[in-house]
Amino acid sequence: MKVGDLVVLSAKGAKLKHNWRYYEGFGIVLEVFKTKQYYDFAIQWFCEGRSVHNKRVWFKRYEIKKLKPQKSQAVKKCP
């Protein structure tokens, strides 16, 4: 992952009790530590109920995954 990627919690991240505030919403990667740190990614998190968390949240790599865009629900036309 790199700076600017949109992320959500992974299945492992959602199982951890200390991530309960981040079950919904998405985040933006602000900082990536290449050296061996305890946490690898600094993320700004956005939720519907709260407009923004005003601090950086630190996650390990296995706690997050890239956000995939939703598939379009466009109606297919017959030829």
Z-matrix of the N, CA and C atoms (Angstrom, degrees):
N
C 1 1.447
C 2 1.524 1 109.39
N 3 1.316 2 114.46 1 156.60
C 4 1.458 3 119.05 2 -179.17
C 5 1.532 4 109.65 3 -135.65
N 6 1.300 5 116.05 4 169.70
C 7 1.458 6 122.11 5 -179.84
C 8 1.523 7 109.38 6 -60.40
N 9 1.327 8 116.59 7 133.28
C 10 1.461 9 122.07 8 179.62
C 11 1.514 10 114.31 9 99.89
N 12 1.318 11 118.82 10 -11.99
C 13 1.468 12 121.51 11 178.57
C 14 1.528 13 110.54 12 -69.73
N 15 1.328 14 116.05 13 143.34
C 16 1.462 15 121.54 14 173.74
C 17 1.519 16 108.19 15 -89.21
N 18 1.337 17 116.85 16 136.46
C 19 1.454 18 121.42 17 -175.55
C 20 1.530 19 111.10 18 -135.15
N 21 1.329 20 115.33 19 159.41
C 22 1.462 21 124.25 20 171.61
C 23 1.525 22 106.78 21 -133.93
N 24 1.330 23 116.55 22 171.55
C 25 1.455 24 119.65 23 176.73
C 26 1.514 25 110.61 24 -69.74
N 27 1.306 26 116.03 25 141.32
C 28 1.464 27 120.99 26 173.89
C 29 1.527 28 108.26 27 -81.60
N 30 1.315 29 117.12 28 176.20
C 31 1.465 30 121.07 29 178.42
C 32 1.527 31 110.18 30 -61.31
N 33 1.315 32 117.31 31 -42.15
C 34 1.468 33 121.29 32 178.26
C 35 1.528 34 110.55 33 -65.35
N 36 1.320 35 117.58 34 -41.61
C 37 1.459 36 121.56 35 179.54
C 38 1.514 37 112.50 36 -64.32
N 39 1.335 38 117.12 37 -34.50
C 40 1.468 39 121.25 38 179.39
C 41 1.527 40 111.63 39 -73.37
N 42 1.325 41 118.02 40 -23.59
C 43 1.460 42 121.20 41 178.76
C 44 1.525 43 112.51 42 -76.31
N 45 1.316 44 117.10 43 -22.70
C 46 1.460 45 120.95 44 -177.32
C 47 1.526 46 110.43 45 -77.45
N 48 1.308 47 116.92 46 130.22
C 49 1.467 48 121.83 47 -175.43
C 50 1.520 49 113.29 48 -66.19
N 51 1.313 50 118.33 49 -30.10
C 52 1.466 51 119.59 50 -177.57
C 53 1.533 52 113.37 51 -74.61
N 54 1.324 53 118.42 52 -4.98
C 55 1.468 54 122.09 53 177.91
C 56 1.530 55 112.56 54 -100.58
N 57 1.316 56 119.14 55 17.59
C 58 1.467 57 121.59 56 -173.58
C 59 1.522 58 112.84 57 -60.32
N 60 1.306 59 118.97 58 -26.85
C 61 1.470 60 120.91 59 179.75
C 62 1.524 61 112.63 60 -73.09
N 63 1.303 62 117.56 61 -15.63
C 64 1.466 63 121.96 62 -171.03
C 65 1.524 64 112.80 63 -114.57
N 66 1.348 65 117.64 64 16.08
C 67 1.470 66 120.42 65 179.03
C 68 1.525 67 111.22 66 -61.08
N 69 1.317 68 117.28 67 -33.62
C 70 1.466 69 121.44 68 179.45
C 71 1.520 70 108.99 69 -112.62
N 72 1.306 71 116.08 70 162.69
C 73 1.449 72 120.51 71 177.50
C 74 1.523 73 112.75 72 91.48
N 75 1.326 74 115.08 73 -165.48
C 76 1.460 75 121.82 74 -178.35
C 77 1.519 76 108.59 75 -149.13
N 78 1.314 77 116.00 76 169.28
C 79 1.451 78 120.87 77 179.70
C 80 1.513 79 111.85 78 -135.49
N 81 1.319 80 115.21 79 164.98
C 82 1.462 81 122.67 80 176.14
C 83 1.526 82 107.73 81 -119.04
N 84 1.315 83 116.52 82 129.33
C 85 1.463 84 121.00 83 179.20
C 86 1.522 85 108.72 84 -71.49
N 87 1.343 86 116.51 85 121.02
C 88 1.462 87 121.69 86 179.73
C 89 1.522 88 112.81 87 -100.47
N 90 1.325 89 116.06 88 -31.10
C 91 1.455 90 119.69 89 -174.88
C 92 1.527 91 109.29 90 -150.32
N 93 1.313 92 116.17 91 140.70
C 94 1.464 93 122.06 92 177.95
C 95 1.523 94 107.96 93 -125.68
N 96 1.331 95 115.70 94 128.45
C 97 1.455 96 120.30 95 177.27
C 98 1.518 97 109.08 96 -97.87
N 99 1.309 98 117.25 97 117.14
C 100 1.468 99 122.43 98 179.33
C 101 1.522 100 111.42 99 -78.61
N 102 1.337 101 116.73 100 -28.41
C 103 1.466 102 120.12 101 179.27
C 104 1.523 103 109.03 102 -77.77
N 105 1.295 104 116.35 103 164.91
C 106 1.465 105 121.22 104 -178.69
C 107 1.526 106 110.25 105 -73.04
N 108 1.300 107 117.10 106 94.92
C 109 1.457 108 123.50 107 175.52
C 110 1.518 109 107.98 108 -107.16
N 111 1.341 110 117.24 109 166.80
C 112 1.453 111 119.80 110 177.44
C 113 1.532 112 110.11 111 -66.78
N 114 1.342 113 116.36 112 -43.80
C 115 1.465 114 121.65 113 174.15
C 116 1.523 115 107.73 114 -112.45
N 117 1.324 116 115.93 115 141.54
C 118 1.464 117 120.30 116 -174.51
C 119 1.528 118 114.64 117 -97.24
N 120 1.347 119 117.64 118 -26.59
C 121 1.457 120 120.68 119 -170.06
C 122 1.528 121 111.67 120 -129.93
N 123 1.333 122 116.34 121 133.60
C 124 1.459 123 122.80 122 171.34
C 125 1.524 124 106.78 123 -99.82
N 126 1.338 125 116.69 124 124.02
C 127 1.463 126 121.39 125 -172.21
C 128 1.523 127 110.68 126 -130.11
N 129 1.324 128 116.87 127 137.06
C 130 1.467 129 123.59 128 171.23
C 131 1.518 130 106.69 129 -92.84
N 132 1.335 131 117.96 130 121.61
C 133 1.460 132 121.82 131 -172.34
C 134 1.517 133 111.26 132 -104.74
N 135 1.347 134 117.42 133 138.46
C 136 1.458 135 124.07 134 179.33
C 137 1.531 136 109.24 135 -121.78
N 138 1.334 137 116.74 136 134.68
C 139 1.464 138 122.05 137 178.14
C 140 1.521 139 109.37 138 -131.73
N 141 1.325 140 116.78 139 159.74
C 142 1.462 141 120.77 140 179.97
C 143 1.527 142 111.14 141 -70.03
N 144 1.322 143 117.56 142 -44.57
C 145 1.462 144 121.24 143 -178.78
C 146 1.516 145 112.67 144 -68.05
N 147 1.320 146 116.35 145 -34.43
C 148 1.462 147 122.73 146 177.74
C 149 1.514 148 106.38 147 -117.29
N 150 1.309 149 117.17 148 133.28
C 151 1.463 150 118.98 149 -176.04
C 152 1.530 151 111.41 150 -65.31
N 153 1.319 152 117.43 151 -39.58
C 154 1.463 153 120.12 152 -179.77
C 155 1.523 154 108.42 153 -165.19
N 156 1.299 155 117.02 154 146.65
C 157 1.454 156 120.98 155 168.02
C 158 1.521 157 105.46 156 -86.01
N 159 1.308 158 117.30 157 126.26
C 160 1.458 159 120.66 158 -173.11
C 161 1.525 160 113.78 159 -85.69
N 162 1.307 161 116.76 160 27.26
C 163 1.455 162 120.19 161 176.57
C 164 1.518 163 109.10 162 -143.78
N 165 1.296 164 115.15 163 163.79
C 166 1.458 165 119.96 164 175.33
C 167 1.515 166 108.91 165 -78.69
N 168 1.303 167 115.19 166 139.95
C 169 1.455 168 122.05 167 177.26
C 170 1.519 169 106.85 168 -111.40
N 171 1.324 170 116.43 169 136.97
C 172 1.459 171 121.16 170 -176.26
C 173 1.515 172 110.34 171 -104.33
N 174 1.334 173 116.09 172 131.97
C 175 1.454 174 122.19 173 -179.71
C 176 1.526 175 110.46 174 -131.73
N 177 1.315 176 114.99 175 154.10
C 178 1.456 177 121.48 176 169.82
C 179 1.521 178 107.49 177 -87.37
N 180 1.315 179 117.59 178 161.99
C 181 1.468 180 121.92 179 -175.01
C 182 1.519 181 111.90 180 -60.48
N 183 1.312 182 118.84 181 -40.14
C 184 1.468 183 120.72 182 -176.02
C 185 1.527 184 112.98 183 -73.00
N 186 1.342 185 118.67 184 -10.71
C 187 1.459 186 121.52 185 -179.27
C 188 1.520 187 113.02 186 -85.53
N 189 1.323 188 117.80 187 -13.08
C 190 1.466 189 120.53 188 -175.66
C 191 1.527 190 110.83 189 -130.11
N 192 1.334 191 114.61 190 160.93
C 193 1.465 192 121.31 191 173.83
C 194 1.526 193 107.90 192 -145.04
N 195 1.320 194 116.07 193 160.23
C 196 1.464 195 120.40 194 179.55
C 197 1.519 196 110.54 195 -66.86
N 198 1.318 197 115.90 196 143.76
C 199 1.460 198 121.74 197 177.21
C 200 1.518 199 108.83 198 -79.76
N 201 1.316 200 116.19 199 125.24
C 202 1.463 201 121.14 200 178.11
C 203 1.521 202 108.61 201 -94.00
N 204 1.323 203 118.05 202 137.55
C 205 1.472 204 120.06 203 178.16
C 206 1.521 205 110.60 204 -66.68
N 207 1.332 206 115.52 205 146.94
C 208 1.460 207 119.66 206 178.63
C 209 1.519 208 109.70 207 -72.18
N 210 1.325 209 115.18 208 145.29
C 211 1.459 210 119.92 209 178.92
C 212 1.526 211 109.82 210 -72.63
N 213 1.303 212 115.94 211 143.75
C 214 1.455 213 121.53 212 -179.78
C 215 1.526 214 110.34 213 -69.72
N 216 1.297 215 116.05 214 140.93
C 217 1.457 216 122.01 215 179.17
C 218 1.532 217 109.93 216 -99.86
N 219 1.313 218 117.13 217 32.84
C 220 1.456 219 122.11 218 -177.44
C 221 1.524 220 110.69 219 -65.52
N 222 1.322 221 114.83 220 145.63
C 223 1.473 222 121.16 221 179.07
C 224 1.512 223 108.32 222 -81.66
N 225 1.330 224 116.30 223 130.88
C 226 1.451 225 120.27 224 179.08
C 227 1.526 226 109.18 225 -81.24
N 228 1.324 227 115.61 226 137.04
C 229 1.468 228 121.15 227 178.54
C 230 1.513 229 109.81 228 -92.89
N 231 1.301 230 115.56 229 140.44
C 232 1.469 231 119.93 230 176.26
C 233 1.509 232 109.15 231 -80.01
N 234 1.328 233 118.36 232 141.88
C 235 1.475 234 120.47 233 -179.85
C 236 1.513 235 112.87 234 -72.08
